Amino acid sequence: MVRLGEKDRQEDLGYLKHKIEQLGMAMEKMKLAEYVELLNRPARLFYINFLAGLARGLGMAVGFTILGALLIYSLRQLQVLNLPVIGGLIAEIVRIVQTNLRVR
């Protein structure tokens, strides 16, 4: 069994203190305490996730609406150019939509 001298113990204690400080800083950066607190309050966790889901759904709806409007606008501009292939495709889409509207 090897006995450590006082100097070796001081170095080991200094090293351990430094490592503990590093660990504490890493946990602080991870916001581990806030996460554990959130997990201990399931109602708050549910509320936050619910709001996040609403925001995602609203964002998707708005984004899809904007992209759809841009697509329709682009198709209308192509129809004005009276390109044979695209014009026929657009006319077919319009015919299908009008047929479905008459059925209802």
Secondary structure by P-SEA (a helix, b strand, c coil): cccccaaaaaaaaaaaaaaaaaaaaaaaaaaaaaaaaaaacaaaaaaaaaaaaaaaaaaaaaaaaaaaaaaaaaaaaaaaaccaaaaaaaaaaaaaaaaaaaac
